[in-house]
């Protein structure tokens, strides 16, 4: 179980994934990240935690920070009739973090093993990817190709699609 930044960094080191850690003030949205001087002109990942309309199936959606998401189109793309955002309580219970700290690293926790990870193909074409290492006061930047290493080492089902 990964519960803090140090454990997250150790996980990356164990997978031989090079990273750059940038410490900064707390950010809760992409807009706040873009206005944070330490993150200026960097590539942030937008992580959205959604569920099917009945709340039985959860998804972590990873898209470029600048991208807008149409939930109706996304629902069709992932084979659901309708999707909606998960509550803050569900984020904390399943992913083990508060909203604003959600990232791919949350899927290292046992309570999230049923969450399906959806990665926008466009992310893999960017020069770097920035994700919170369990806390929203730091961002870890990795090479997009290393997302495959992380996905391959998770128990969750994952899918790379064009969103």
VOPAGU-2260 file (C-alpha; in pm, 1 decimal, decimal comma):
REM VOPAGU-2260
SITE   aa  ch    i         X         Y         Z
SITE  UNK   A    0       0,0       0,0       0,0
SITE  UNK   A    1     127,6     343,9     -96,8
SITE  UNK   A    2      25,8     610,5     154,8
SITE  UNK   A    3     279,2     887,6     109,3
SITE  UNK   A    4     514,3    1062,3    -129,2
SITE  UNK   A    5     827,2     871,4     -18,5
SITE  UNK   A    6     662,7     534,7     -86,3
SITE  UNK   A    7     551,2     657,5    -427,5
SITE  UNK   A    8     904,3     764,8    -519,2
SITE  UNK   A    9    1044,6     433,4    -395,7
SITE  UNK   A   10     791,3     255,4    -619,4
SITE  UNK   A   11     920,4     448,5    -922,5
SITE  UNK   A   12    1279,6     369,5    -827,2
SITE  UNK   A   13    1196,8      -1,0    -793,0
SITE  UNK   A   14    1062,1       5,7   -1149,7
SITE  UNK   A   15    1375,0     193,5   -1269,0
SITE  UNK   A   16    1161,9     488,1   -1376,6
SITE  UNK   A   17    1348,7     817,1   -1392,2
SITE  UNK   A   18    1152,6    1109,0   -1249,9
SITE  UNK   A   19    1178,5    1471,7   -1154,6
SITE  UNK   A   20    1009,8    1574,4    -830,3
SITE  UNK   A   21     883,5    1932,0    -810,5
SITE  UNK   A   22     759,4    2059,2    -473,7
SITE  UNK   A   23     502,0    2341,9    -478,9
SITE  UNK   A   24     205,1    2490,4    -300,2
SITE  UNK   A   25    -111,1    2281,4    -277,1
SITE  UNK   A   26    -305,1    2267,5    -606,1
SITE  UNK   A   27    -650,2    2120,1    -646,1
SITE  UNK   A   28    -722,9    2188,5   -1014,2
SITE  UNK   A   29    -535,2    2206,8   -1342,9
SITE  UNK   A   30    -596,2    2582,3   -1344,5
SITE  UNK   A   31    -425,3    2615,5   -1005,1
SITE  UNK   A   32    -136,8    2398,1   -1126,3
SITE  UNK   A   33     -93,0    2614,0   -1435,4
SITE  UNK   A   34     -67,5    2927,2   -1220,3
SITE  UNK   A   35     184,1    2767,7    -981,1
SITE  UNK   A   36     528,3    2915,3   -1069,4
SITE  UNK   A   37     711,4    2585,2   -1004,9
SITE  UNK   A   38     489,5    2414,9   -1264,7
SITE  UNK   A   39     495,5    2685,4   -1532,6
SITE  UNK   A   40     505,1    2543,1   -1885,2
SITE  UNK   A   41     497,8    2183,2   -1759,5
SITE  UNK   A   42     263,4    1904,7   -1874,1
SITE  UNK   A   43       7,9    1814,2   -1608,6
SITE  UNK   A   44    -221,2    1513,4   -1626,4
SITE  UNK   A   45    -589,2    1565,1   -1544,4
SITE  UNK   A   46    -710,2    1269,1   -1338,1
SITE  UNK   A   47   -1084,8    1219,6   -1307,2
SITE  UNK   A   48   -1250,1     960,5   -1086,3
SITE  UNK   A   49   -1586,3     864,2   -1232,2
SITE  UNK   A   50   -1837,6     584,1   -1202,5
SITE  UNK   A   51   -2122,4     429,7   -1394,4
SITE  UNK   A   52   -2467,3     572,8   -1326,4
SITE  UNK   A   53   -2545,3     310,1   -1061,9
SITE  UNK   A   54   -2212,8     360,1    -881,5
SITE  UNK   A   55   -2107,3      -2,6    -922,9
SITE  UNK   A   56   -1807,3      42,3   -1155,2
SITE  UNK   A   57   -1537,4     308,4   -1106,5
SITE  UNK   A   58   -1286,7     447,3   -1355,1
SITE  UNK   A   59    -974,4     658,9   -1327,6
SITE  UNK   A   60    -963,3     870,6   -1641,8
SITE  UNK   A   61    -626,8    1023,2   -1735,8
SITE  UNK   A   62    -627,2    1298,4   -1998,4
SITE  UNK   A   63    -401,6    1593,7   -2086,4
SITE  UNK   A   64    -456,0    1883,4   -1847,5
SITE  UNK   A   65    -580,2    2118,7   -2119,1
SITE  UNK   A   66    -839,2    1876,1   -2253,2
SITE  UNK   A   67   -1211,2    1918,9   -2187,9
SITE  UNK   A   68   -1413,3    1604,4   -2134,1
SITE  UNK   A   69   -1765,6    1535,4   -2254,4
SITE  UNK   A   70   -1909,8    1278,0   -2012,9
SITE  UNK   A   71   -2168,4    1156,8   -2266,2
SITE  UNK   A   72   -1900,2    1084,5   -2524,2
SITE  UNK   A   73   -1675,2     928,9   -2260,3
SITE  UNK   A   74   -1956,7     701,0   -2143,9
SITE  UNK   A   75   -1997,4     569,2   -2497,2
SITE  UNK   A   76   -1618,7     531,8   -2538,1
SITE  UNK   A   77   -1593,3     308,8   -2229,8
SITE  UNK   A   78   -1913,2     112,3   -2289,2
SITE  UNK   A   79   -2135,4     273,9   -2026,9
SITE  UNK   A   80   -2478,9     428,5   -2074,6
SITE  UNK   A   81   -2402,8     717,6   -1842,8
SITE  UNK   A   82   -2119,1     821,9   -1610,8
SITE  UNK   A   83   -2081,6    1073,8   -1331,2
SITE  UNK   A   84   -1812,9    1195,6   -1096,3
SITE  UNK   A   85   -1755,1    1005,9    -773,5
SITE  UNK   A   86   -1819,4    1178,6    -443,7
SITE  UNK   A   87   -1533,0    1309,9    -231,4
SITE  UNK   A   88   -1609,3    1035,7      20,2
SITE  UNK   A   89   -1577,0     766,8    -248,8
SITE  UNK   A   90   -1247,4     919,4    -365,9
SITE  UNK   A   91   -1109,2     892,4     -11,9
SITE  UNK   A   92   -1251,4     544,5      54,7
SITE  UNK   A   93   -1141,1     383,5    -271,2
SITE  UNK   A   94    -831,5     579,0    -375,6
SITE  UNK   A   95    -708,3     671,5     -28,8
SITE  UNK   A   96    -657,2    1041,7    -105,2
SITE  UNK   A   97    -854,1    1361,5     -84,6
SITE  UNK   A   98    -988,4    1514,4    -408,0
SITE  UNK   A   99    -710,4    1717,9    -566,3
SITE  UNK   A  100    -449,4    1448,0    -503,6
SITE  UNK   A  101    -588,2    1182,7    -740,2
SITE  UNK   A  102    -334,5    1027,1    -976,1
SITE  UNK   A  103    -233,3     694,8   -1124,5
SITE  UNK   A  104     -35,2     626,6    -806,6
SITE  UNK   A  105    -361,4     594,0    -609,4
SITE  UNK   A  106    -416,4     268,8    -797,3
SITE  UNK   A  107    -131,7     113,0    -600,6
SITE  UNK   A  108    -365,0      83,1    -301,9
SITE  UNK   A  109    -555,1    -244,5    -247,9
SITE  UNK   A  110    -889,8     -63,4    -211,9
SITE  UNK   A  111    -863,7      48,6    -574,5
SITE  UNK   A  112    -794,7    -286,0    -744,0
SITE  UNK   A  113   -1139,5    -292,4    -905,3
SITE  UNK   A  114   -1097,0      55,0   -1062,3
SITE  UNK   A  115   -1046,3      45,5   -1438,8
SITE  UNK   A  116    -777,9     284,8   -1562,4
SITE  UNK   A  117    -846,5     467,5   -1888,4
SITE  UNK   A  118    -551,3     653,7   -2042,3
SITE  UNK   A  119    -604,8     898,7   -2326,2
SITE  UNK   A  120    -371,9     799,7   -2609,6
SITE  UNK   A  121    -278,0    1166,2   -2652,9
SITE  UNK   A  122     -93,6    1156,7   -2317,5
SITE  UNK   A  123     158,9     912,9   -2456,4
SITE  UNK   A  124     253,8    1162,5   -2728,7
SITE  UNK   A  125     342,2    1444,1   -2487,6
SITE  UNK   A  126     702,6    1525,2   -2386,3
SITE  UNK   A  127     642,1    1453,9   -2016,1
SITE  UNK   A  128     363,5    1372,0   -1772,8
SITE  UNK   A  129     315,9    1534,2   -1433,9
SITE  UNK   A  130     123,8    1348,7   -1161,3
SITE  UNK   A  131      80,7    1399,3    -788,1
SITE  UNK   A  132     273,4    1143,6    -579,1
SITE  UNK   A  133     -22,8    1087,5    -340,7
SITE  UNK   A  134      -3,6    1451,6    -221,3
SITE  UNK   A  135    -100,6    1767,3    -408,3
SITE  UNK   A  136     199,5    1965,1    -283,7
SITE  UNK   A  137     436,7    1791,4    -524,2
SITE  UNK   A  138     434,9    1671,2    -882,8
SITE  UNK   A  139     638,0    1386,8   -1027,9
SITE  UNK   A  140     729,4    1424,7   -1394,7
SITE  UNK   A  141     799,3    1107,0   -1590,6
SITE  UNK   A  142     849,7    1006,7   -1950,9
SITE  UNK   A  143     514,4     904,0   -2103,6
SITE  UNK   A  144     658,0     569,2   -2213,4
SITE  UNK   A  145     697,9     480,3   -1847,2
SITE  UNK   A  146     319,9     482,1   -1801,4
SITE  UNK   A  147     327,7     136,5   -1964,3
SITE  UNK   A  148     568,9       9,9   -1695,3
SITE  UNK   A  149     335,9     133,7   -1423,0
SITE  UNK   A  150      22,7      -9,3   -1587,2
SITE  UNK   A  151     194,2    -344,3   -1640,5
SITE  UNK   A  152     273,8    -360,6   -1267,9
SITE  UNK   A  153     -77,4    -285,2   -1146,5
SITE  UNK   A  154    -350,2    -539,6   -1084,1
SITE  UNK   A  155    -618,8    -317,7   -1236,4
SITE  UNK   A  156    -759,5    -350,5   -1581,3
SITE  UNK   A  157    -639,0     -65,2   -1799,6
SITE  UNK   A  158    -706,3      59,9   -2147,5
SITE  UNK   A  159    -542,6     320,2   -2371,9
SITE  UNK   A  160    -797,2     488,5   -2599,7
SITE  UNK   A  161    -850,7     812,7   -2790,1
SITE  UNK   A  162   -1083,9    1030,4   -2586,3
